[in-house]
Amino acid sequence: MKYINEQDRAAVLAQVLERGETFSFGCHDGLSCFTRCCRNLNLFLYPYDVLRLKNGLQISSGDFLDRYTDMVMREGNNFPDVLLRMSDNAENTCPFLTDSGCIVYADRPDTCRTFPLEQGIVFRGSPGKASDVYAFKPPDFCLGQYEPKVWTTESWAKDQGAVTYHEMTARWSEVKALFQSDPWGAEGPTGAKAKMALMATYNLDRFQEFVFHSTFLKRYKVKKEILKKIRANEESLLKFGLEWVKLFLWGIKSRHIQLR
């Protein structure tokens, strides 16, 4: 995913597909390039990706982050990027790639579902409201671009089960964009606040425990129906976590969370 200012959209994504515009694509094991795109990747994982993958693998958020990710703090950034750690082999393959394909296909990340499109996030206004744009950018080796099946960005997202992923990625991008300004102060990006923000976005098991088994609810007023939802549903918990981070770090008012 790329973050794009509205004024830079045309220059950054020259191949943007307009709403309703079509592209041709198909991917199947009859193509000689099958799974070639699953190697030597810088694959960014977003919070909803981690939620789905850790549940699909039936492990905790913490175990998933420890075993399968690298966190990289890039220059000019104030929050780490979370990348999928490639296998330590000659081709640096995705850790979930086997001879028969992807073992986490049902829970594959947003980037994998979106391919061969490249997703960009355009921000309008200040603070920016995120919206998606897409470019058709398959690599040269990809033979799928010559398959006859025709798609729009909307029909491709529905076919790939990516609609909720796109929504959750857009929600995360609005928070991630706020980190263009440094919220940490003297304690820096490795301090207590940063660890709590990372927990609330990427380590939902710990965040749920934090909400219900710490002094959180003595400090914050949350309606009973919201508490019921976030106890039972991790997608709701993630939305709650993103909202809390904006309140916690920048004082952005929340409809669902208030300081006591």
C-alpha positions as CSV (number, residue, x, y, z in Angstrom):
1,M,0.0,0.0,0.0
2,K,1.2,3.5,-0.9
3,Y,0.1,6.7,0.8
4,I,-0.7,9.3,-1.8
5,N,-1.5,13.0,-1.5
6,E,-4.4,14.0,-3.8
7,Q,-2.1,16.4,-5.7
8,D,0.4,13.7,-6.3
9,R,-2.0,11.0,-7.4
10,A,-1.4,11.2,-11.2
11,A,2.3,11.3,-11.0
12,V,2.6,8.4,-8.5
13,L,0.1,6.1,-10.0
14,A,0.1,6.7,-13.7
15,Q,-1.8,3.4,-14.2
16,V,-4.7,4.2,-11.9
17,L,-7.9,2.3,-12.8
18,E,-10.9,4.5,-12.7
19,R,-14.2,3.2,-11.2
20,G,-15.7,0.7,-13.7
21,E,-12.5,0.4,-15.7
22,T,-11.6,-3.2,-16.5
23,F,-8.5,-5.4,-16.6
24,S,-7.8,-9.0,-17.6
25,F,-6.3,-11.4,-15.1
26,G,-6.3,-15.0,-14.0
27,C,-4.1,-17.1,-11.7
28,H,-4.1,-20.9,-11.6
29,D,-1.6,-23.8,-11.2
30,G,-1.6,-24.3,-15.0
31,L,0.6,-21.2,-15.4
32,S,4.3,-21.7,-15.4
33,C,4.7,-18.6,-13.2
34,F,2.4,-20.0,-10.5
35,T,3.6,-18.9,-7.0
36,R,6.6,-17.1,-8.4
37,C,5.1,-13.9,-6.9
38,C,5.3,-15.5,-3.4
39,R,9.1,-15.2,-3.2
40,N,11.6,-12.5,-2.0
41,L,8.9,-10.1,-0.9
42,N,8.7,-7.0,1.2
43,L,5.2,-7.8,2.2
44,F,3.7,-5.3,4.6
45,L,1.2,-6.7,7.1
46,Y,-1.6,-4.6,8.4
47,P,-3.4,-5.1,11.7
48,Y,-6.4,-7.0,10.1
49,D,-3.9,-9.2,8.2
50,V,-2.4,-10.3,11.5
51,L,-5.8,-10.8,13.1
52,R,-6.8,-13.2,10.3
53,L,-3.5,-15.0,10.0
54,K,-3.0,-15.7,13.7
55,N,-6.6,-17.0,14.0
56,G,-6.2,-19.2,10.8
57,L,-3.0,-20.6,12.3
58,Q,-4.6,-21.0,15.7
59,I,-1.9,-19.1,17.6
60,S,-1.8,-16.0,19.6
61,S,-1.0,-12.5,18.2
62,G,2.2,-12.4,20.2
63,D,3.3,-15.8,18.9
64,F,2.5,-14.8,15.3
65,L,4.5,-11.5,15.6
66,D,7.5,-13.3,17.1
67,R,7.6,-16.2,14.6
68,Y,6.6,-14.6,11.3
69,T,7.3,-10.9,11.3
70,D,10.0,-8.3,11.3
71,M,9.4,-4.8,12.5
72,V,11.2,-2.0,10.7
73,M,11.4,1.6,11.8
74,R,12.0,3.6,8.7
75,E,13.6,7.0,8.6
76,G,11.0,9.7,9.0
77,N,8.5,7.3,10.5
78,N,7.3,7.2,14.0
79,F,5.7,3.8,14.0
80,P,7.2,0.5,12.9
81,D,6.2,-1.2,9.6
82,V,5.4,-4.8,10.2
83,L,6.7,-7.1,7.4
84,L,6.2,-10.8,6.8
85,R,9.5,-12.6,7.5
86,M,10.5,-14.7,4.5
87,S,11.9,-18.2,4.8
88,D,15.6,-18.7,5.2
89,N,16.1,-20.5,1.9
90,A,17.7,-19.9,-1.5
91,E,14.6,-18.2,-2.9
92,N,13.4,-16.4,0.2
93,T,9.9,-17.9,-0.2
94,C,6.9,-16.9,1.8
95,P,6.8,-19.0,5.0
96,F,3.3,-20.2,4.0
97,L,4.2,-21.4,0.5
98,T,4.2,-25.1,-0.2
99,D,4.5,-27.1,-3.5
100,S,0.7,-27.2,-3.7
101,G,0.3,-23.5,-3.0
102,C,-0.6,-21.3,0.0
103,I,-1.4,-23.0,3.3
104,V,-3.1,-19.8,4.6
105,Y,-5.0,-19.0,1.4
106,A,-8.3,-18.5,3.2
107,D,-6.6,-15.9,5.5
108,R,-4.0,-14.5,3.1
109,P,-3.1,-10.8,3.6
110,D,-4.7,-7.8,1.9
111,T,-1.7,-7.3,-0.4
112,C,-2.0,-10.9,-1.7
113,R,-5.7,-10.6,-2.3
114,T,-5.3,-7.3,-4.1
115,F,-2.5,-8.6,-6.5
116,P,-2.1,-7.9,-9.4
117,L,-3.5,-4.5,-8.4
118,E,-1.4,-2.2,-6.3
119,Q,-3.4,-0.4,-3.7
120,G,-2.9,3.3,-2.9
121,I,-4.5,5.4,-0.2
122,V,-5.5,8.9,-1.1
123,F,-6.0,11.4,1.8
124,R,-8.5,14.3,1.3
125,G,-8.7,17.1,3.8
126,S,-6.9,17.6,7.1
127,P,-7.0,15.3,9.0
128,G,-7.2,13.2,5.9
129,K,-10.0,10.8,5.2
130,A,-8.6,7.7,3.5
131,S,-10.0,6.3,0.2
132,D,-8.6,3.6,-2.1
133,V,-7.2,3.8,-5.6
134,Y,-5.8,0.9,-7.6
135,A,-3.3,0.5,-10.3
136,F,-2.9,-2.6,-12.5
137,K,0.8,-3.5,-12.1
138,P,1.6,-7.2,-12.5
139,P,5.3,-8.0,-12.7
140,D,6.7,-8.7,-16.2
141,F,7.0,-12.5,-15.4
142,C,3.3,-12.7,-14.5
143,L,1.4,-14.7,-17.2
144,G,-1.9,-14.1,-15.5
145,Q,-2.2,-10.7,-17.1
146,Y,-2.8,-12.5,-20.4
147,E,-5.7,-14.6,-19.2
148,P,-9.1,-13.6,-20.7
149,K,-11.2,-13.1,-17.6
150,V,-12.2,-9.5,-17.2
151,W,-12.6,-7.7,-13.9
152,T,-13.2,-4.3,-12.4
153,T,-11.5,-3.4,-9.1
154,E,-14.9,-3.9,-7.4
155,S,-15.6,-7.3,-8.8
156,W,-12.0,-8.4,-8.1
157,A,-12.3,-7.4,-4.5
158,K,-15.5,-9.3,-4.1
159,D,-14.1,-12.4,-5.8
160,Q,-11.0,-12.4,-3.6
161,G,-12.9,-11.8,-0.4
162,A,-11.0,-8.5,0.0
163,V,-13.8,-6.0,0.7
164,T,-13.5,-6.2,4.5
165,Y,-9.7,-6.2,4.2
166,H,-9.8,-3.0,2.1
167,E,-12.1,-1.4,4.7
168,M,-9.8,-2.3,7.6
169,T,-6.7,-1.3,5.7
170,A,-8.2,2.1,5.0
171,R,-9.1,2.5,8.7
172,W,-5.5,1.6,9.7
173,S,-4.0,4.0,7.1
174,E,-5.9,6.9,8.7
175,V,-4.1,6.1,12.0
176,K,-0.8,5.3,10.4
177,A,-0.8,8.7,8.6
178,L,-1.1,10.5,11.9
179,F,2.4,9.1,12.8
180,Q,3.9,11.6,10.3
181,S,4.1,13.8,13.4
182,D,5.9,12.4,16.4
183,P,3.5,11.6,19.3
184,W,6.1,10.1,21.7
185,G,7.9,13.1,23.1
186,A,11.0,12.4,25.2
187,E,10.3,8.7,25.6
188,G,10.7,8.1,21.9
189,P,9.3,5.3,19.7
190,T,10.4,2.5,22.1
191,G,8.8,3.9,25.2
192,A,5.7,2.8,27.1
193,K,3.2,4.7,24.9
194,A,4.6,3.2,21.7
195,K,4.4,-0.3,23.2
196,M,0.7,0.3,24.1
197,A,-0.1,1.6,20.6
198,L,1.5,-1.4,19.0
199,M,-0.4,-3.7,21.3
200,A,-3.7,-2.0,20.5
201,T,-3.2,-2.4,16.8
202,Y,-1.2,-5.6,16.2
203,N,-1.4,-7.7,19.4
204,L,-5.2,-8.0,19.9
205,D,-5.0,-10.8,22.4
206,R,-3.0,-8.7,24.8
207,F,-5.1,-5.6,24.1
208,Q,-8.3,-7.5,25.0
209,E,-6.7,-8.6,28.2
210,F,-5.6,-5.0,28.8
211,V,-9.1,-3.6,28.3
212,F,-10.8,-6.2,30.6
213,H,-8.2,-7.1,33.2
214,S,-6.4,-3.8,34.0
215,T,-7.4,-0.4,35.2
216,F,-8.5,0.6,31.6
217,L,-12.2,0.7,32.4
218,K,-11.5,2.7,35.5
219,R,-9.9,5.4,33.3
220,Y,-12.2,5.2,30.3
221,K,-16.0,5.1,30.0
222,V,-17.2,2.6,27.4
223,K,-20.8,1.7,26.8
224,K,-21.9,-1.8,27.8
225,E,-23.0,-2.7,24.3
226,I,-19.5,-1.8,23.0
227,L,-17.8,-3.9,25.6
228,K,-20.0,-6.8,24.7
229,K,-19.0,-6.5,21.1
230,I,-15.3,-6.2,21.6
231,R,-15.3,-9.1,24.0
232,A,-17.0,-11.3,21.4
233,N,-15.7,-10.1,18.1
234,E,-12.0,-9.3,17.2
235,E,-12.9,-7.2,14.2
236,S,-14.8,-4.9,16.5
237,L,-11.9,-5.0,19.0
238,L,-9.5,-3.9,16.3
239,K,-11.8,-1.0,15.3
240,F,-12.0,-0.1,19.0
241,G,-8.2,-0.3,19.3
242,L,-7.7,2.1,16.3
243,E,-10.1,4.5,17.8
244,W,-8.4,4.3,21.2
245,V,-5.0,5.0,19.8
246,K,-6.2,8.2,18.2
247,L,-7.6,9.3,21.5
248,F,-4.7,8.1,23.6
249,L,-1.9,9.7,21.5
250,W,-3.5,12.7,19.8
251,G,-6.6,13.4,21.9
252,I,-8.9,12.8,18.9
253,K,-12.5,12.5,20.3
254,S,-14.1,9.1,20.1
255,R,-17.8,8.4,20.0
256,H,-17.3,5.2,22.0
257,I,-14.5,5.9,24.4
258,Q,-14.4,8.8,26.9
259,L,-12.0,9.6,29.7
260,R,-13.6,9.4,33.1
